[in-house]
């Protein structure tokens, strides 16, 4: 079984079940420790449940399972019949098992945290702190793949900022950056938990609305458009928005086709004077699953 499949399974496992698995693993190691006797060193096996907890839980969980492993080792060593010159010796050894478990567990937990932080940084737009274009294509591919078998709708909204170049020339690029940030921070709280906002680059944002028909999307977009217009007026920015909305009723559309159609609508809106919303419904026959290669755009 591929390691990625195992990691994904464990990551999706409910925490109570994960703890049952970990405790069961510690018990199995303890039984092995008793059966093999004190002459065969198997203490390193106790690190496996510690590493499992370190990767999928927090440091408190690492501390708890490390204590469980140390106690289990001590009991297994006693049951195996190991005789020491002094009772303090096995206690010290158990303390060493605890110490090594904590060091390994905390180190692995720190590595996992750093990797997660780095991955999130790669998928986040530095200016607005919303997901970037790479993250968008990853998420869009997942949603289209998820919805396609059930023929559920999906809607993509592209928001283009009109007159951004004028803002940069008249007020400076710092103001232009502020405007882009305001758009992201205004729209994000207005979306549902299932929706997804990302910055495609420059003056363009994308809203991914899973399980959303064109009718429902129209209501969401109207509220977003109205709110953004109010914010622009409040800040004294002579800026309007050109928005393209593409809905696929049976989710047979590929990600690239949805993006191309939405961006084309934004272009039409801009060429028509801007400050308008263009809609399109795509109803295609089922297509073969698409590879998520759009992030290279």
MIFIVEX-925556 format. One record per residue (C-alpha): residue in one letter; x, y, z. Coordinates in pm, whole numbers. Last residue first. Layout:
<nodes>
[node "A", [X, Y, Z]]
...
</nodes>
This chain:
<nodes>
[node "X", [-60, 2933, -1602]]
[node "X", [142, 2655, -1438]]
[node "X", [-131, 2597, -1185]]
[node "X", [-350, 2464, -1465]]
[node "X", [-187, 2123, -1459]]
[node "X", [-438, 1953, -1231]]
[node "X", [-501, 1656, -1465]]
[node "X", [-853, 1650, -1603]]
[node "X", [-1095, 1360, -1557]]
[node "X", [-1246, 1249, -1891]]
[node "X", [-1542, 1453, -2010]]
[node "X", [-1914, 1441, -1945]]
[node "X", [-2127, 1639, -2194]]
[node "X", [-2121, 2014, -2149]]
[node "X", [-2364, 2259, -1997]]
[node "X", [-2186, 2588, -1936]]
[node "X", [-2404, 2870, -1808]]
[node "X", [-2274, 3225, -1857]]
[node "X", [-2317, 3548, -1665]]
[node "X", [-2164, 3896, -1703]]
[node "X", [-2152, 4147, -1418]]
[node "X", [-2092, 4517, -1472]]
[node "X", [-1871, 4802, -1358]]
[node "X", [-1668, 4801, -1677]]
[node "X", [-1721, 5004, -1995]]
[node "X", [-1827, 4727, -2231]]
[node "X", [-1466, 4629, -2297]]
[node "X", [-1429, 4564, -1923]]
[node "X", [-1737, 4340, -1916]]
[node "X", [-1620, 4148, -2224]]
[node "X", [-1279, 4095, -2060]]
[node "X", [-1445, 3975, -1740]]
[node "X", [-1655, 3734, -1946]]
[node "X", [-1341, 3594, -2111]]
[node "X", [-1187, 3545, -1766]]
[node "X", [-1492, 3342, -1661]]
[node "X", [-1486, 3125, -1975]]
[node "X", [-1112, 3058, -1950]]
[node "X", [-1140, 2974, -1580]]
[node "X", [-1429, 2732, -1633]]
[node "X", [-1255, 2571, -1928]]
[node "X", [-934, 2525, -1728]]
[node "X", [-1118, 2365, -1439]]
[node "X", [-1298, 2115, -1657]]
[node "X", [-1672, 2134, -1710]]
[node "X", [-1889, 1829, -1642]]
[node "X", [-2012, 1980, -1316]]
[node "X", [-2376, 1915, -1417]]
[node "X", [-2501, 2271, -1389]]
[node "X", [-2177, 2444, -1479]]
[node "X", [-2194, 2808, -1377]]
[node "X", [-1969, 3088, -1504]]
[node "X", [-1977, 3435, -1350]]
[node "X", [-1758, 3716, -1487]]
[node "X", [-1720, 4036, -1289]]
[node "X", [-1593, 4380, -1390]]
[node "X", [-1547, 4603, -1089]]
[node "X", [-1534, 4980, -1048]]
[node "X", [-1268, 5215, -913]]
[node "X", [-1268, 5587, -851]]
[node "X", [-1120, 5537, -501]]
[node "X", [-1255, 5774, -237]]
[node "X", [-1216, 5522, 45]]
[node "X", [-1590, 5516, 120]]
[node "X", [-1668, 5501, -252]]
[node "X", [-1451, 5193, -296]]
[node "X", [-1602, 5028, 11]]
[node "X", [-1955, 5089, -115]]
[node "X", [-1868, 4941, -454]]
[node "X", [-1720, 4636, -283]]
[node "X", [-2039, 4579, -85]]
[node "X", [-2260, 4607, -394]]
[node "X", [-2047, 4366, -595]]
[node "X", [-2034, 4111, -313]]
[node "X", [-2410, 4130, -256]]
[node "X", [-2484, 4094, -628]]
[node "X", [-2231, 3809, -655]]
[node "X", [-2404, 3609, -381]]
[node "X", [-2749, 3658, -532]]
[node "X", [-2629, 3570, -883]]
[node "X", [-2452, 3263, -746]]
[node "X", [-2781, 3131, -610]]
[node "X", [-2944, 3160, -954]]
[node "X", [-2637, 3027, -1139]]
[node "X", [-2639, 2716, -921]]
[node "X", [-2404, 2658, -630]]
[node "X", [-2280, 2315, -522]]
[node "X", [-1926, 2452, -497]]
[node "X", [-1869, 2830, -520]]
[node "X", [-1512, 2913, -625]]
[node "X", [-1441, 3284, -610]]
[node "X", [-1153, 3413, -820]]
[node "X", [-965, 3741, -791]]
[node "X", [-803, 3962, -1054]]
[node "X", [-603, 4282, -1025]]
[node "X", [-257, 4131, -1058]]
[node "X", [-276, 3758, -989]]
[node "X", [-532, 3482, -953]]
[node "X", [-604, 3589, -598]]
[node "X", [-808, 3327, -422]]
[node "X", [-1148, 3290, -259]]
[node "X", [-1313, 2959, -172]]
[node "X", [-1668, 2872, -77]]
[node "X", [-1763, 2586, 158]]
[node "X", [-1745, 2806, 467]]
[node "X", [-1981, 3056, 301]]
[node "X", [-1845, 3381, 165]]
[node "X", [-1899, 3733, 295]]
[node "X", [-1598, 3721, 528]]
[node "X", [-1362, 3678, 228]]
[node "X", [-1504, 3955, 12]]
[node "X", [-1400, 4258, 215]]
[node "X", [-1054, 4133, 310]]
[node "X", [-971, 4042, -50]]
[node "X", [-1099, 4371, -195]]
[node "X", [-929, 4570, 81]]
[node "X", [-597, 4402, 7]]
[node "X", [-619, 4496, -360]]
[node "X", [-698, 4856, -265]]
[node "X", [-408, 4871, -22]]
[node "X", [-175, 4746, -296]]
[node "X", [-298, 5022, -527]]
[node "X", [-247, 5272, -248]]
[node "X", [113, 5155, -213]]
[node "X", [148, 5170, -591]]
[node "X", [98, 5544, -593]]
[node "X", [-206, 5771, -581]]
[node "X", [-247, 5887, -942]]
[node "X", [-41, 5631, -1133]]
[node "X", [-127, 5330, -916]]
[node "X", [-493, 5432, -894]]
[node "X", [-507, 5479, -1273]]
[node "X", [-355, 5133, -1320]]
[node "X", [-629, 4989, -1102]]
[node "X", [-894, 5137, -1330]]
[node "X", [-1120, 4831, -1323]]
[node "X", [-1062, 4552, -1072]]
[node "X", [-1148, 4212, -1219]]
[node "X", [-1354, 3962, -1023]]
[node "X", [-1379, 3609, -1160]]
[node "X", [-1664, 3395, -1026]]
[node "X", [-1669, 3018, -1072]]
[node "X", [-1987, 2822, -1011]]
[node "X", [-2036, 2452, -942]]
[node "X", [-2342, 2238, -990]]
[node "X", [-2382, 1873, -884]]
[node "X", [-2368, 1595, -1143]]
[node "X", [-2303, 1338, -868]]
[node "X", [-1990, 1197, -1034]]
[node "X", [-1871, 1552, -1121]]
[node "X", [-1891, 1701, -771]]
[node "X", [-1574, 1557, -617]]
[node "X", [-1358, 1592, -929]]
[node "X", [-1472, 1951, -977]]
[node "X", [-1405, 2025, -609]]
[node "X", [-1059, 1866, -605]]
[node "X", [-955, 2038, -931]]
[node "X", [-1077, 2372, -798]]
[node "X", [-879, 2328, -474]]
[node "X", [-551, 2252, -650]]
[node "X", [-613, 2524, -911]]
[node "X", [-686, 2782, -644]]
[node "X", [-385, 2686, -433]]
[node "X", [-156, 2753, -726]]
[node "X", [-333, 3082, -799]]
[node "X", [-285, 3212, -445]]
[node "X", [-491, 3155, -132]]
[node "X", [-564, 3473, 70]]
[node "X", [-288, 3655, 255]]
[node "X", [-353, 3971, 50]]
[node "X", [2, 4069, -44]]
[node "X", [191, 3743, 2]]
[node "X", [-65, 3524, -175]]
[node "X", [-78, 3193, 8]]
[node "X", [-17, 2842, -130]]
[node "X", [360, 2836, -83]]
[node "X", [322, 2985, 265]]
[node "X", [77, 2710, 359]]
[node "X", [332, 2448, 250]]
[node "X", [606, 2617, 452]]
[node "X", [385, 2630, 762]]
[node "X", [294, 2263, 724]]
[node "X", [658, 2167, 681]]
[node "X", [756, 2370, 987]]
[node "X", [479, 2214, 1198]]
[node "X", [573, 1863, 1085]]
[node "X", [938, 1928, 1172]]
[node "X", [838, 2057, 1516]]
[node "X", [625, 1748, 1583]]
[node "X", [914, 1526, 1473]]
[node "X", [1148, 1699, 1718]]
[node "X", [892, 1685, 2000]]
[node "X", [833, 1313, 1947]]
[node "X", [1200, 1218, 1914]]
[node "X", [1301, 1418, 2223]]
[node "X", [997, 1304, 2422]]
[node "X", [1051, 938, 2334]]
[node "X", [1421, 964, 2423]]
[node "X", [1334, 1114, 2762]]
[node "X", [1063, 858, 2841]]
[node "X", [1287, 566, 2746]]
[node "X", [1560, 725, 2961]]
[node "X", [1317, 752, 3252]]
[node "X", [1235, 384, 3208]]
[node "X", [1607, 310, 3224]]
[node "X", [1636, 513, 3546]]
[node "X", [1344, 321, 3698]]
[node "X", [1501, -4, 3581]]
[node "X", [1827, 92, 3763]]
[node "X", [1671, 241, 4080]]
[node "X", [1548, -101, 4187]]
[node "X", [1911, -205, 4240]]
[node "X", [2129, -491, 4116]]
[node "X", [1876, -563, 3846]]
[node "X", [1689, -882, 3762]]
[node "X", [1503, -903, 3429]]
[node "X", [1213, -1141, 3464]]
[node "X", [1018, -1061, 3149]]
[node "X", [738, -933, 3373]]
[node "X", [969, -660, 3509]]
[node "X", [1085, -553, 3163]]
[node "X", [729, -549, 3034]]
[node "X", [620, -333, 3329]]
[node "X", [903, -83, 3271]]
[node "X", [846, -73, 2895]]
[node "X", [474, -13, 2945]]
[node "X", [547, 269, 3190]]
[node "X", [788, 434, 2943]]
[node "X", [546, 390, 2651]]
[node "X", [253, 537, 2847]]
[node "X", [468, 834, 2953]]
[node "X", [569, 893, 2592]]
[node "X", [203, 864, 2487]]
[node "X", [109, 1147, 2722]]
[node "X", [399, 1375, 2627]]
[node "X", [337, 1326, 2254]]
[node "X", [-33, 1402, 2302]]
[node "X", [61, 1728, 2472]]
[node "X", [292, 1803, 2180]]
[node "X", [14, 1796, 1926]]
[node "X", [-139, 1526, 1705]]
[node "X", [-87, 1362, 1363]]
[node "X", [290, 1357, 1324]]
[node "X", [384, 1339, 1691]]
[node "X", [120, 1073, 1759]]
[node "X", [263, 842, 1494]]
[node "X", [618, 918, 1603]]
[node "X", [534, 816, 1961]]
[node "X", [355, 502, 1839]]
[node "X", [671, 406, 1645]]
[node "X", [918, 505, 1917]]
[node "X", [818, 211, 2135]]
[node "X", [980, -17, 1879]]
[node "X", [1320, 119, 1983]]
[node "X", [1280, -67, 2312]]
[node "X", [1322, -400, 2133]]
[node "X", [1650, -516, 2295]]
[node "X", [1666, -893, 2319]]
[node "X", [1804, -1017, 2653]]
[node "X", [1504, -884, 2849]]
[node "X", [1265, -1135, 2702]]
[node "X", [1136, -1177, 2348]]
[node "X", [785, -1255, 2472]]
[node "X", [771, -963, 2719]]
[node "X", [891, -704, 2467]]
[node "X", [658, -841, 2201]]
[node "X", [371, -800, 2447]]
[node "X", [479, -440, 2516]]
[node "X", [504, -367, 2143]]
[node "X", [149, -496, 2097]]
[node "X", [29, -286, 2390]]
[node "X", [192, 26, 2244]]
[node "X", [26, -44, 1908]]
[node "X", [-313, -83, 2075]]
[node "X", [-259, 251, 2248]]
[node "X", [-181, 412, 1912]]
[node "X", [-476, 257, 1731]]
[node "X", [-719, 354, 2008]]
[node "X", [-572, 704, 2001]]
[node "X", [-628, 729, 1626]]
[node "X", [-984, 607, 1673]]
[node "X", [-1049, 884, 1926]]
[node "X", [-885, 1143, 1694]]
[node "X", [-1104, 1059, 1394]]
[node "X", [-898, 915, 1103]]
[node "X", [-859, 1155, 812]]
[node "X", [-485, 1201, 874]]
[node "X", [-442, 827, 924]]
[node "X", [-602, 750, 589]]
[node "X", [-404, 1022, 410]]
[node "X", [-81, 893, 563]]
[node "X", [-161, 536, 456]]
[node "X", [-250, 642, 101]]
[node "X", [69, 849, 74]]
[node "X", [272, 548, 196]]
[node "X", [149, 341, -98]]
[node "X", [0, 0, 0]]
</nodes>
